[in-house]
Amino acid sequence: MNTSDTSPVEHSVIERLGKRYGFSIFLCSLIIAFFAGASGKQYGRHALLNQQIDQLERQIEEALRQKEQLTLILENHSDPLYRERVMIKKLGVIPNGYLKVYFSTRESKRG
């Protein structure tokens, strides 16, 4: 009695298929392994590019906020009241109708 689960005829068929298509099966296995590894690398590149896109979008948002702030500053600079306040504060210019008060320090009285 044969203790094997398959008959000798089945063994010979498997051996013939293995000899005939063994190289093709091996080659297909190599190709599948290659593409599986390549797809993993592509996934890593894809994730890196997504991170870079997110970072660039944040930089764009920050640049737009700065642009808005600078636009407001430029609008203020064209306002005549703003210009007058700057001239009074930084240059000490006194417009007509204003009174300038000068405080002297004690050291200047001694000298």
QUIHUJO-V733784 format. One record per run of one state. SS is the DSSP state (hx for helix, st for strand, lp for the rest). FROM is the first residue (numbers start at 1). TO is the last residue. Records with the same first field share a line. If there is no record, write none. Layout:
# QUIHUJO-V733784
SS: FROM-TO ; FROM-TO
This chain:
# QUIHUJO-V733784
lp: 1-7 ; 78-79 ; 92-105 ; 111-111
hx: 8-77 ; 80-91 ; 106-110
